[in-house]
Each structure stands twice: as structure tokens, then as C-alpha cells.
Amino acid sequence: MLKMRSIRMALLVFSVCVCAAAQTTQSQPETTPAPAFGQNAPILNPENPPVSGLDEPGLDLHTASRSFISPALQVSESADTNGGNQVGATGLESVTRVLGALDLQQFWPKTDLFLEYLGGGAFYGSPYEVKQLHAAGLEGVTRWRTGQATLRDSFSYLPDGSFSLGTFGGVPGLGLATGGVGTGEAGAGLPGSHVFGNGQAGSIGTIARLANTAILDAVQILNPVSAITVAGGFSNAHFFDSAECAIPGNTCLANSDQITAQGGYSHLLSRHDQIGAIYAFQLFQFPQTTGGQIYNHIVNLRWSHTISGRMSFIASAGPQYTDLQQGGNLTHLSVSARVQLRYKFAHSSMVATYEKFTSAGSGFFAGADTQAARLGYKRPIGRTWDFYGDLGYSHNKKLQSSDFGVAAASYDEGSAGAVFRKHLGRTYDVFAAYRFSEVAFDIPVCFSGTCGRIDQRHVGTVGLEWHPTPTRIE
């Protein structure tokens, strides 16, 4: 009897082992290689990229990855209360702008390329004068098994600072040359025009000014939740105001170059939260008679909270060590900080930003301690109308004395604008825009024969834009 029980138990164990072996064989994974973690790592997700990098989370749905060429044309007419953009000047003036754009978007298996050229002219009515407008943008992205590298370049040649959405009612094209990008939304990095920018917090006059920014950055994944980022960039701003400088008592704006290198580490705490640390070195260079050099060493700790497709919140702060080299060394310790909230509601979206950083001084100063805040709002109205609104303010304090630039110790810049855009079918838009801007110095200054403390401007614009269906090139 005992022998029979032993045989039955042996048969039962054998049967269980056979079934288990069969199930194990059926559930074995396929022999094809598993995808590299860089292809599906959460830390490389375009909707929540590394917090120490230069890309920000995207809140809009991604369009299909199709290669195309897209032209666009815009004609607008503005009524400007200060067309010459001068301190203490008033008087209604008409300004006509004609702008054309050409965009290229090309996709390959591991590389994306985006190009844009934007150009035209501004025709001032009293006295009649023509100013050229040019801007170009490039972005190239290449990916490998565990990371990616991005090359960005933005060039502009403009008479009064930068293209302004609120002033002109927007610009034709996809926006790469004027701040947009193809694969994400550039704007992370350190406080201050995204650390590499040469954007100007305020402008005076309509003299030609050339600006260019080139950036190369890379992301390398260490594991699915950690990454290191590196970036290097060069930017410059040059003002063609030699004729204005020849007038006694006039102000010459200060040219500048900026070199930046930064490295960072990002770690994904959860699906929605990241922390990161960034170190950056900045070198601001001015003509020796203008202001010499400024060396900046910056450390920022950063935290981000992102809800895919809905909200992105980024906060960073840290010490900034500044060394002013003008006839000797003068050092001081300060704080750099950046807070940004981007939120997408059911039918609208908004962005709110505050930054404290060292800037090149916008030509007014050879380096400035800048605090800037901005609020933007976008909402479609019905099926064919869009509304854009924005508010901006900055306070800029001189860091060092200079032979060029203004004699003031500080200035404030503020603006407010609104744009209503109507879509006429798929290829035409009409728009109406209003913008108020003001640059206020703490003492009177002189530009182009006019003197005053405040440059104030009201601009109303109406225009027509044509953007035909893009041409596929695949």
C-alpha cells in the first residue's frame, strides 16, 4: 500500500513538473533584441524631457512627422504714435510692413531638420524711410540609442529690437526664426532669455541691429530615470549706430558678445516630477572702452512638475558669482532664479514666467542685473477666431560704468498687447492687433537728437496673411 502511494505521489510530481515546463516554454520571450532604454526611457520622453536640458515639455498635440516646404506672405498697416521709437517723441505715423516666410521640415529615421527664413521691409511714412527686416532659424536633431544632440541657430537683422507678436499681429511662417522650434519648446536652461538668448529687454530708435545665437546641446541617458545634459552657445548683438554717435550729446549703444557653457544632471522622481542640478559659466564681452568683460559662475537647483498635455511647472534658483573686470576686479554674490507655469485649459492656454539673471544690457548698459516677468494667454473664439494676449515687465540695473550706452543707473520696460485673428478658409488670415510699450530711464537720456526719460508707444495694426497648403517633399 505504501509502495502504491509512493508511485502515485511520484507520478503527480512528475506531471506537475511537465506542465510547469510546458508553460515556461510557451511564455519565453522572443529571441529578438529588446529595444534600447534610450528609445523608451521616461527621462527622454518629449512630453517630459530632462529638466536640466534646453527643451521644455510640450502641451500641444504633436503633428504628423511629414516633410514639406511651406511659404507664407503677410502685409500689414500700423498706426504708430511713436514710429521713430524715440524718447520724448509723439506724433501719429503710418508704418507698412511686408513680410515673406519660407519653411522647410525634413524627417529621416534618426534625424530631423527644420529651416526658416523670414524677410521683408518696413515702410515708414513721415518722413518716408525703408528699413529691412530679416530673420533665419535652423534646428537639427540627431538621435542615437541612448540620447540625442540638437543644433540651434537664430539670426536677425531688425530696426527696432525683435519681432513682436503683439505689435505686428504675429509673423508668417511656423515661428522657428522668431523663437519657435520644430521638436519641442526651447526655453529651459538657466534664467535669462534661456541663458543663451540675445533678446533685448527694451529698445530705442530704429537703427539696424544684428543679433545671432548658436547653441549645441546634448542629452545622454544614464538609465531610464537619470540623464546628463551639456550645452554650449555663442550669441552677439551689434548696433549700426555710428552715424547717430557722431551727433554731439547722442548715445551710442554698447555691442556685446556672450559665451555660455553648462552641464546638468536630471533625475525622474515619479511620472510627473523631476529634480536637477545645473552649473554654467558665462562670459560677457564688450569693447574695452565700453565695459571690458563679465565672468559669471552659476549653480541652479531645479524641480519640475508636469502633467502630460495639460500643465508644466518649473522652478529653479541658486547662487551666482559675478566677476567684473573693468580696470580691476570687482566681485559680488547674488541669486539667479526662474519660475514658469504653463497650463492648458479646456479651450485656452496660458504661460506665466519670472526670471532674475545677468543680461548683456540690451545696448543701454555693459551688463545688467535684470528681473523680468511675463504673462501670456491664448484662446480660440469659435471655429475661426483666435485671441492672443500678453503682458511683460522688466527692471534692469547697471552693473558697471561704461563709455557707451546710457548714463542712467537703471531702466524699466513694460508692454501689453492683444491680437485677434480670423481664419478665412485654410489659406488666408486677417488680424487686428494693439500694443502698448514703454521704456523709462531713471534720468533723461538723448537719442538721435531727442532727449527725454520715457519712450512710450501705442501701435494699432491690421493685416492680411496668406499661407498656402504645404508642399510634400517625400
PABAMI-687016 format. One record per residue (C-alpha): residue number from 1; x negated, y negated, z negated. Coordinates in nm, 3 decimals, m for minus. Layout:
REM PABAMI-687016
<base NUM, <X, Y, Z>>
...
//
This chain:
REM PABAMI-687016
<base 1, <0.000, 0.000, 0.000>>
<base 2, <m0.281, m0.235, m0.092>>
<base 3, <m0.454, m0.145, 0.235>>
<base 4, <m0.142, m0.234, 0.436>>
<base 5, <m0.115, m0.571, 0.257>>
<base 6, <m0.481, m0.646, 0.337>>
<base 7, <m0.426, m0.564, 0.704>>
<base 8, <m0.114, m0.786, 0.719>>
<base 9, <m0.299, m1.074, 0.550>>
<base 10, <m0.592, m1.039, 0.792>>
<base 11, <m0.355, m1.042, 1.090>>
<base 12, <m0.178, m1.352, 0.951>>
<base 13, <m0.507, m1.542, 0.904>>
<base 14, <m0.626, m1.441, 1.249>>
<base 15, <m0.300, m1.558, 1.407>>
<base 16, <m0.323, m1.898, 1.230>>
<base 17, <m0.685, m1.942, 1.344>>
<base 18, <m0.591, m1.858, 1.705>>
<base 19, <m0.305, m2.112, 1.702>>
<base 20, <m0.528, m2.378, 1.547>>
<base 21, <m0.798, m2.315, 1.806>>
<base 22, <m0.542, m2.341, 2.087>>
<base 23, <m0.408, m2.670, 1.952>>
<base 24, <m0.761, m2.810, 1.912>>
<base 25, <m0.843, m2.716, 2.270>>
<base 26, <m0.528, m2.882, 2.401>>
<base 27, <m0.590, m3.206, 2.205>>
<base 28, <m0.956, m3.250, 2.305>>
<base 29, <m1.018, m3.592, 2.468>>
<base 30, <m1.101, m3.619, 2.833>>
<base 31, <m1.466, m3.599, 2.927>>
<base 32, <m1.461, m3.943, 3.099>>
<base 33, <m1.669, m4.203, 2.913>>
<base 34, <m1.486, m4.426, 2.665>>
<base 35, <m1.475, m4.795, 2.758>>
<base 36, <m1.745, m5.014, 2.606>>
<base 37, <m1.627, m5.203, 2.299>>
<base 38, <m1.704, m5.534, 2.470>>
<base 39, <m1.416, m5.470, 2.710>>
<base 40, <m1.153, m5.435, 2.441>>
<base 41, <m1.313, m5.574, 2.125>>
<base 42, <m1.076, m5.805, 1.938>>
<base 43, <m1.357, m6.058, 1.891>>
<base 44, <m1.378, m6.103, 2.271>>
<base 45, <m1.004, m6.143, 2.322>>
<base 46, <m0.943, m6.454, 2.541>>
<base 47, <m0.644, m6.539, 2.321>>
<base 48, <m0.867, m6.545, 2.012>>
<base 49, <m1.232, m6.595, 2.121>>
<base 50, <m1.527, m6.625, 1.879>>
<base 51, <m1.474, m6.924, 1.654>>
<base 52, <m1.839, m7.031, 1.685>>
<base 53, <m1.823, m7.042, 2.066>>
<base 54, <m1.709, m7.313, 2.307>>
<base 55, <m1.373, m7.165, 2.413>>
<base 56, <m1.051, m7.219, 2.223>>
<base 57, <m0.752, m6.985, 2.202>>
<base 58, <m0.512, m7.028, 2.491>>
<base 59, <m0.146, m7.083, 2.411>>
<base 60, <m0.009, m7.069, 2.764>>
<base 61, <0.064, m6.757, 2.969>>
<base 62, <m0.222, m6.665, 3.199>>
<base 63, <m0.150, m6.692, 3.571>>
<base 64, <m0.232, m6.415, 3.813>>
<base 65, <m0.601, m6.382, 3.898>>
<base 66, <m0.579, m6.481, 4.262>>
<base 67, <m0.844, m6.651, 4.471>>
<base 68, <m0.730, m6.964, 4.654>>
<base 69, <m0.811, m7.312, 4.780>>
<base 70, <m0.573, m7.589, 4.674>>
<base 71, <m0.568, m7.951, 4.797>>
<base 72, <m0.373, m8.240, 4.641>>
<base 73, <m0.320, m8.611, 4.704>>
<base 74, <m0.191, m8.890, 4.480>>
<base 75, <m0.101, m9.256, 4.543>>
<base 76, <m0.008, m9.485, 4.255>>
<base 77, <0.058, m9.854, 4.187>>
<base 78, <m0.010, m10.014, 3.848>>
<base 79, <0.082, m10.344, 3.688>>
<base 80, <m0.208, m10.427, 3.455>>
<base 81, <m0.217, m10.714, 3.205>>
<base 82, <m0.599, m10.700, 3.198>>
<base 83, <m0.716, m10.542, 3.522>>
<base 84, <m1.075, m10.653, 3.468>>
<base 85, <m1.078, m10.482, 3.127>>
<base 86, <m1.235, m10.789, 2.962>>
<base 87, <m1.240, m10.917, 2.605>>
<base 88, <m1.009, m11.213, 2.553>>
<base 89, <m0.867, m11.191, 2.908>>
<base 90, <m0.498, m11.183, 3.007>>
<base 91, <m0.307, m11.206, 3.331>>
<base 92, <m0.091, m10.965, 3.531>>
<base 93, <m0.271, m10.787, 3.813>>
<base 94, <m0.182, m10.508, 4.055>>
<base 95, <m0.409, m10.204, 4.095>>
<base 96, <m0.357, m9.943, 4.368>>
<base 97, <m0.523, m9.603, 4.332>>
<base 98, <m0.559, m9.335, 4.599>>
<base 99, <m0.696, m9.000, 4.479>>
<base 100, <m0.753, m8.669, 4.653>>
<base 101, <m0.845, m8.335, 4.500>>
<base 102, <m0.974, m8.003, 4.630>>
<base 103, <m0.986, m7.693, 4.405>>
<base 104, <m1.144, m7.353, 4.463>>
<base 105, <m1.068, m7.050, 4.247>>
<base 106, <m1.252, m6.726, 4.325>>
<base 107, <m1.241, m6.397, 4.134>>
<base 108, <m1.475, m6.097, 4.157>>
<base 109, <m1.477, m5.783, 3.939>>
<base 110, <m1.716, m5.928, 3.679>>
<base 111, <m1.749, m6.294, 3.781>>
<base 112, <m1.512, m6.590, 3.812>>
<base 113, <m1.587, m6.920, 3.986>>
<base 114, <m1.393, m7.248, 3.963>>
<base 115, <m1.481, m7.566, 4.154>>
<base 116, <m1.306, m7.902, 4.182>>
<base 117, <m1.377, m8.234, 4.348>>
<base 118, <m1.170, m8.543, 4.276>>
<base 119, <m1.231, m8.868, 4.461>>
<base 120, <m1.080, m9.188, 4.590>>
<base 121, <m1.066, m9.558, 4.520>>
<base 122, <m0.908, m9.825, 4.303>>
<base 123, <m0.800, m10.146, 4.479>>
<base 124, <m0.776, m10.449, 4.251>>
<base 125, <m0.551, m10.728, 4.374>>
<base 126, <m0.678, m11.051, 4.217>>
<base 127, <m0.950, m11.107, 4.321>>
<base 128, <m0.940, m10.827, 4.578>>
<base 129, <m1.200, m10.568, 4.489>>
<base 130, <m1.254, m10.197, 4.559>>
<base 131, <m1.404, m9.951, 4.309>>
<base 132, <m1.499, m9.591, 4.385>>
<base 133, <m1.368, m9.301, 4.175>>
<base 134, <m1.548, m8.966, 4.183>>
<base 135, <m1.542, m8.659, 3.961>>
<base 136, <m1.653, m8.300, 4.010>>
<base 137, <m1.632, m7.992, 3.793>>
<base 138, <m1.782, m7.644, 3.801>>
<base 139, <m1.728, m7.338, 3.585>>
<base 140, <m1.879, m6.997, 3.644>>
<base 141, <m1.822, m6.696, 3.418>>
<base 142, <m2.001, m6.363, 3.435>>
<base 143, <m1.928, m6.066, 3.209>>
<base 144, <m2.123, m5.759, 3.108>>
<base 145, <m2.046, m5.457, 2.890>>
<base 146, <m2.071, m5.639, 2.557>>
<base 147, <m2.040, m6.009, 2.631>>
<base 148, <m2.024, m6.293, 2.877>>
<base 149, <m2.202, m6.613, 2.985>>
<base 150, <m2.045, m6.934, 3.112>>
<base 151, <m2.196, m7.225, 3.306>>
<base 152, <m2.004, m7.553, 3.299>>
<base 153, <m2.080, m7.885, 3.464>>
<base 154, <m1.877, m8.205, 3.477>>
<base 155, <m1.975, m8.517, 3.674>>
<base 156, <m1.802, m8.854, 3.703>>
<base 157, <m1.868, m9.193, 3.863>>
<base 158, <m1.600, m9.435, 3.748>>
<base 159, <m1.545, m9.809, 3.697>>
<base 160, <m1.386, m9.808, 3.353>>
<base 161, <m1.469, m9.513, 3.132>>
<base 162, <m1.282, m9.196, 3.215>>
<base 163, <m0.973, m9.076, 3.395>>
<base 164, <m0.680, m9.121, 3.159>>
<base 165, <m0.364, m8.916, 3.175>>
<base 166, <m0.161, m9.194, 3.016>>
<base 167, <m0.299, m9.477, 3.231>>
<base 168, <m0.266, m9.325, 3.576>>
<base 169, <0.013, m9.076, 3.516>>
<base 170, <m0.224, m8.785, 3.543>>
<base 171, <m0.463, m8.690, 3.823>>
<base 172, <m0.413, m8.448, 4.114>>
<base 173, <m0.570, m8.105, 4.110>>
<base 174, <m0.599, m7.844, 3.837>>
<base 175, <m0.796, m8.065, 3.596>>
<base 176, <m1.137, m7.896, 3.592>>
<base 177, <m1.325, m8.218, 3.678>>
<base 178, <m1.143, m8.418, 3.411>>
<base 179, <m1.152, m8.187, 3.113>>
<base 180, <m0.964, m7.870, 3.208>>
<base 181, <m1.129, m7.531, 3.265>>
<base 182, <m1.046, m7.215, 3.450>>
<base 183, <m1.078, m6.938, 3.196>>
<base 184, <m0.999, m7.095, 2.863>>
<base 185, <m0.973, m7.430, 2.694>>
<base 186, <m1.316, m7.572, 2.621>>
<base 187, <m1.326, m7.767, 2.301>>
<base 188, <m1.476, m7.558, 2.025>>
<base 189, <m1.839, m7.605, 1.928>>
<base 190, <m1.920, m7.886, 1.685>>
<base 191, <m1.731, m8.207, 1.606>>
<base 192, <m1.766, m8.485, 1.857>>
<base 193, <m1.642, m8.457, 2.214>>
<base 194, <m1.705, m8.085, 2.171>>
<base 195, <m2.069, m8.163, 2.084>>
<base 196, <m2.184, m8.179, 2.448>>
<base 197, <m1.945, m8.439, 2.581>>
<base 198, <m2.036, m8.785, 2.702>>
<base 199, <m1.682, m8.919, 2.689>>
<base 200, <m1.661, m9.280, 2.580>>
<base 201, <m1.458, m9.399, 2.284>>
<base 202, <m1.364, m9.729, 2.449>>
<base 203, <m1.493, m9.925, 2.749>>
<base 204, <m1.526, m10.287, 2.861>>
<base 205, <m1.538, m10.418, 3.218>>
<base 206, <m1.512, m10.239, 3.550>>
<base 207, <m1.880, m10.182, 3.615>>
<base 208, <m1.977, m9.848, 3.766>>
<base 209, <m2.078, m9.587, 3.511>>
<base 210, <m2.215, m9.241, 3.581>>
<base 211, <m2.182, m8.951, 3.338>>
<base 212, <m2.277, m8.586, 3.370>>
<base 213, <m2.259, m8.292, 3.130>>
<base 214, <m2.408, m7.945, 3.191>>
<base 215, <m2.361, m7.655, 2.948>>
<base 216, <m2.471, m7.294, 2.945>>
<base 217, <m2.328, m7.074, 2.669>>
<base 218, <m2.320, m6.702, 2.599>>
<base 219, <m2.133, m6.463, 2.371>>
<base 220, <m2.287, m6.130, 2.264>>
<base 221, <m2.071, m5.878, 2.079>>
<base 222, <m2.237, m5.700, 1.786>>
<base 223, <m1.937, m5.480, 1.705>>
<base 224, <m1.560, m5.508, 1.758>>
<base 225, <m1.526, m5.771, 1.482>>
<base 226, <m1.855, m5.966, 1.499>>
<base 227, <m2.033, m6.172, 1.763>>
<base 228, <m2.318, m6.417, 1.803>>
<base 229, <m2.295, m6.723, 2.028>>
<base 230, <m2.562, m6.950, 2.175>>
<base 231, <m2.531, m7.264, 2.387>>
<base 232, <m2.748, m7.539, 2.532>>
<base 233, <m2.645, m7.855, 2.707>>
<base 234, <m2.755, m8.188, 2.852>>
<base 235, <m2.543, m8.497, 2.907>>
<base 236, <m2.612, m8.856, 3.005>>
<base 237, <m2.436, m9.187, 3.055>>
<base 238, <m2.573, m9.459, 3.282>>
<base 239, <m2.424, m9.807, 3.330>>
<base 240, <m2.486, m10.001, 3.653>>
<base 241, <m2.454, m10.347, 3.498>>
<base 242, <m2.787, m10.512, 3.591>>
<base 243, <m2.605, m10.796, 3.770>>
<base 244, <m2.392, m10.862, 3.463>>
<base 245, <m2.701, m10.863, 3.240>>
<base 246, <m2.859, m11.142, 3.446>>
<base 247, <m2.591, m11.386, 3.323>>
<base 248, <m2.722, m11.563, 3.008>>
<base 249, <m2.533, m11.461, 2.695>>
<base 250, <m2.387, m11.147, 2.852>>
<base 251, <m2.411, m10.800, 2.703>>
<base 252, <m2.599, m10.512, 2.866>>
<base 253, <m2.467, m10.167, 2.781>>
<base 254, <m2.709, m9.904, 2.649>>
<base 255, <m2.783, m9.597, 2.861>>
<base 256, <m2.819, m9.265, 2.679>>
<base 257, <m2.921, m8.901, 2.716>>
<base 258, <m2.816, m8.621, 2.485>>
<base 259, <m2.971, m8.274, 2.445>>
<base 260, <m2.797, m8.013, 2.230>>
<base 261, <m2.875, m7.655, 2.131>>
<base 262, <m2.661, m7.448, 1.898>>
<base 263, <m2.622, m7.094, 1.770>>
<base 264, <m2.347, m6.933, 1.569>>
<base 265, <m2.203, m6.618, 1.418>>
<base 266, <m1.834, m6.520, 1.418>>
<base 267, <m1.657, m6.252, 1.216>>
<base 268, <m1.297, m6.140, 1.257>>
<base 269, <m1.135, m6.107, 0.914>>
<base 270, <m0.797, m5.992, 1.043>>
<base 271, <m0.587, m6.004, 1.354>>
<base 272, <m0.524, m6.376, 1.303>>
<base 273, <m0.822, m6.506, 1.102>>
<base 274, <m1.188, m6.568, 1.181>>
<base 275, <m1.479, m6.725, 0.998>>
<base 276, <m1.801, m6.851, 1.148>>
<base 277, <m2.121, m7.042, 1.085>>
<base 278, <m2.294, m7.278, 1.331>>
<base 279, <m2.630, m7.452, 1.339>>
<base 280, <m2.703, m7.718, 1.601>>
<base 281, <m2.983, m7.955, 1.693>>
<base 282, <m2.904, m8.279, 1.878>>
<base 283, <m3.140, m8.530, 2.034>>
<base 284, <m3.005, m8.869, 2.144>>
<base 285, <m3.246, m9.065, 2.363>>
<base 286, <m3.223, m9.433, 2.454>>
<base 287, <m3.467, m9.662, 2.637>>
<base 288, <m3.740, m9.753, 2.389>>
<base 289, <m3.640, m10.120, 2.391>>
<base 290, <m3.282, m10.012, 2.337>>
<base 291, <m3.293, m9.783, 2.039>>
<base 292, <m3.554, m9.509, 2.058>>
<base 293, <m3.437, m9.161, 1.951>>
<base 294, <m3.199, m9.000, 1.703>>
<base 295, <m3.251, m8.645, 1.574>>
<base 296, <m2.958, m8.456, 1.427>>
<base 297, <m2.954, m8.125, 1.239>>
<base 298, <m2.602, m7.994, 1.176>>
<base 299, <m2.464, m7.695, 0.986>>
<base 300, <m2.092, m7.621, 1.003>>
<base 301, <m1.881, m7.352, 0.840>>
<base 302, <m1.564, m7.278, 1.035>>
<base 303, <m1.236, m7.100, 0.986>>
<base 304, <m0.963, m7.039, 1.241>>
<base 305, <m0.611, m6.901, 1.220>>
<base 306, <m0.449, m6.802, 1.547>>
<base 307, <m0.109, m6.659, 1.630>>
<base 308, <m0.132, m6.544, 1.991>>
<base 309, <0.066, m6.762, 2.228>>
<base 310, <0.202, m6.983, 1.952>>
<base 311, <m0.047, m7.150, 1.717>>
<base 312, <m0.417, m7.224, 1.682>>
<base 313, <m0.567, m7.393, 1.375>>
<base 314, <m0.941, m7.463, 1.343>>
<base 315, <m1.117, m7.634, 1.052>>
<base 316, <m1.490, m7.686, 1.013>>
<base 317, <m1.718, m7.902, 0.800>>
<base 318, <m2.078, m7.920, 0.691>>
<base 319, <m2.382, m8.139, 0.625>>
<base 320, <m2.554, m8.345, 0.893>>
<base 321, <m2.915, m8.462, 0.855>>
<base 322, <m2.996, m8.762, 1.077>>
<base 323, <m3.344, m8.898, 1.151>>
<base 324, <m3.354, m9.241, 1.322>>
<base 325, <m3.687, m9.307, 1.495>>
<base 326, <m3.698, m9.674, 1.579>>
<base 327, <m4.013, m9.847, 1.459>>
<base 328, <m4.045, m9.585, 1.186>>
<base 329, <m3.833, m9.310, 1.034>>
<base 330, <m3.504, m9.367, 0.858>>
<base 331, <m3.318, m9.057, 0.740>>
<base 332, <m2.979, m9.004, 0.582>>
<base 333, <m2.743, m8.720, 0.497>>
<base 334, <m2.377, m8.728, 0.596>>
<base 335, <m2.083, m8.499, 0.668>>
<base 336, <m1.957, m8.374, 1.003>>
<base 337, <m1.606, m8.232, 1.020>>
<base 338, <m1.339, m8.122, 1.265>>
<base 339, <m0.977, m8.018, 1.215>>
<base 340, <m0.747, m7.925, 1.502>>
<base 341, <m0.393, m7.789, 1.515>>
<base 342, <m0.235, m7.674, 1.840>>
<base 343, <0.122, m7.548, 1.823>>
<base 344, <0.365, m7.429, 2.087>>
<base 345, <0.733, m7.466, 2.004>>
<base 346, <1.018, m7.305, 2.198>>
<base 347, <1.032, m7.588, 2.453>>
<base 348, <0.731, m7.809, 2.374>>
<base 349, <0.370, m7.811, 2.254>>
<base 350, <0.152, m8.046, 2.053>>
<base 351, <m0.212, m8.094, 1.953>>
<base 352, <m0.348, m8.292, 1.658>>
<base 353, <m0.723, m8.345, 1.607>>
<base 354, <m0.952, m8.526, 1.363>>
<base 355, <m1.332, m8.538, 1.401>>
<base 356, <m1.625, m8.703, 1.224>>
<base 357, <m1.957, m8.691, 1.408>>
<base 358, <m2.254, m8.881, 1.552>>
<base 359, <m2.197, m9.015, 1.905>>
<base 360, <m2.414, m9.188, 2.164>>
<base 361, <m2.224, m9.513, 2.104>>
<base 362, <m2.031, m9.549, 2.434>>
<base 363, <m2.289, m9.801, 2.558>>
<base 364, <m2.194, m10.051, 2.287>>
<base 365, <m2.437, m9.906, 2.030>>
<base 366, <m2.755, m9.698, 2.045>>
<base 367, <m2.587, m9.429, 1.835>>
<base 368, <m2.277, m9.450, 1.622>>
<base 369, <m2.110, m9.282, 1.327>>
<base 370, <m1.770, m9.200, 1.476>>
<base 371, <m1.438, m9.089, 1.333>>
<base 372, <m1.169, m9.005, 1.588>>
<base 373, <m0.810, m8.879, 1.571>>
<base 374, <m0.568, m8.781, 1.846>>
<base 375, <m0.209, m8.660, 1.873>>
<base 376, <m0.068, m8.523, 2.199>>
<base 377, <0.279, m8.394, 2.285>>
<base 378, <0.421, m8.224, 2.595>>
<base 379, <0.778, m8.120, 2.668>>
<base 380, <0.974, m8.021, 2.978>>
<base 381, <1.305, m8.205, 3.014>>
<base 382, <1.545, m7.988, 3.204>>
<base 383, <1.423, m7.789, 3.501>>
<base 384, <1.244, m8.061, 3.696>>
<base 385, <1.123, m8.321, 3.443>>
<base 386, <0.813, m8.319, 3.220>>
<base 387, <0.718, m8.561, 2.941>>
<base 388, <0.365, m8.625, 2.809>>
<base 389, <0.281, m8.849, 2.516>>
<base 390, <m0.040, m8.920, 2.327>>
<base 391, <m0.184, m9.139, 2.052>>
<base 392, <m0.555, m9.193, 1.987>>
<base 393, <m0.774, m9.388, 1.745>>
<base 394, <m1.145, m9.405, 1.669>>
<base 395, <m1.366, m9.604, 1.433>>
<base 396, <m1.730, m9.644, 1.537>>
<base 397, <m2.006, m9.778, 1.312>>
<base 398, <m2.351, m9.878, 1.444>>
<base 399, <m2.638, m9.656, 1.330>>
<base 400, <m2.934, m9.877, 1.428>>
<base 401, <m3.018, m10.217, 1.574>>
<base 402, <m3.073, m10.241, 1.950>>
<base 403, <m3.180, m10.493, 2.214>>
<base 404, <m2.900, m10.364, 2.439>>
<base 405, <m2.535, m10.311, 2.351>>
<base 406, <m2.326, m10.547, 2.139>>
<base 407, <m2.430, m10.739, 1.829>>
<base 408, <m2.126, m10.614, 1.637>>
<base 409, <m2.167, m10.372, 1.347>>
<base 410, <m1.854, m10.170, 1.428>>
<base 411, <m1.556, m10.146, 1.659>>
<base 412, <m1.219, m9.973, 1.665>>
<base 413, <m1.047, m9.822, 1.968>>
<base 414, <m0.682, m9.726, 1.987>>
<base 415, <m0.441, m9.614, 2.260>>
<base 416, <m0.088, m9.491, 2.314>>
<base 417, <0.067, m9.358, 2.633>>
<base 418, <0.363, m9.179, 2.786>>
<base 419, <0.424, m9.014, 3.124>>
<base 420, <0.749, m8.898, 3.283>>
<base 421, <0.701, m8.665, 3.580>>
<base 422, <0.973, m8.542, 3.818>>
<base 423, <0.918, m8.234, 4.038>>
<base 424, <1.063, m8.270, 4.388>>
<base 425, <1.063, m7.914, 4.513>>
<base 426, <0.738, m7.721, 4.499>>
<base 427, <0.505, m7.966, 4.670>>
<base 428, <0.591, m8.319, 4.552>>
<base 429, <0.599, m8.502, 4.217>>
<base 430, <0.692, m8.857, 4.131>>
<base 431, <0.589, m9.010, 3.799>>
<base 432, <0.611, m9.319, 3.584>>
<base 433, <0.360, m9.395, 3.309>>
<base 434, <0.285, m9.659, 3.046>>
<base 435, <m0.029, m9.701, 2.840>>
<base 436, <m0.149, m9.946, 2.576>>
<base 437, <m0.516, m9.964, 2.479>>
<base 438, <m0.723, m10.191, 2.258>>
<base 439, <m1.092, m10.221, 2.171>>
<base 440, <m1.158, m10.451, 1.874>>
<base 441, <m1.506, m10.559, 1.753>>
<base 442, <m1.578, m10.699, 1.409>>
<base 443, <m1.732, m11.014, 1.566>>
<base 444, <m1.687, m11.188, 1.906>>
<base 445, <m1.891, m11.044, 2.197>>
<base 446, <m1.943, m11.154, 2.561>>
<base 447, <m1.899, m10.951, 2.881>>
<base 448, <m1.910, m11.081, 3.241>>
<base 449, <m1.874, m11.443, 3.137>>
<base 450, <m1.582, m11.394, 2.897>>
<base 451, <m1.613, m11.384, 2.519>>
<base 452, <m1.383, m11.255, 2.251>>
<base 453, <m1.332, m10.996, 1.984>>
<base 454, <m1.043, m10.791, 2.130>>
<base 455, <m0.991, m10.625, 2.468>>
<base 456, <m0.620, m10.544, 2.497>>
<base 457, <m0.449, m10.385, 2.793>>
<base 458, <m0.094, m10.285, 2.896>>
<base 459, <m0.063, m10.070, 3.210>>
<base 460, <0.256, m9.954, 3.380>>
<base 461, <0.223, m9.711, 3.672>>
<base 462, <0.447, m9.543, 3.930>>
<base 463, <0.319, m9.291, 4.180>>
<base 464, <0.373, m9.001, 4.419>>
<base 465, <0.175, m8.675, 4.426>>
<base 466, <0.156, m8.408, 4.696>>
<base 467, <0.024, m8.061, 4.614>>
<base 468, <0.097, m7.803, 4.888>>
<base 469, <0.109, m7.429, 4.826>>
<base 470, <m0.246, m7.296, 4.762>>
<base 471, <m0.410, m7.102, 5.046>>
<base 472, <m0.510, m6.747, 4.953>>
<base 473, <m0.869, m6.660, 5.046>>
<base 474, <m0.870, m6.289, 4.954>>
//
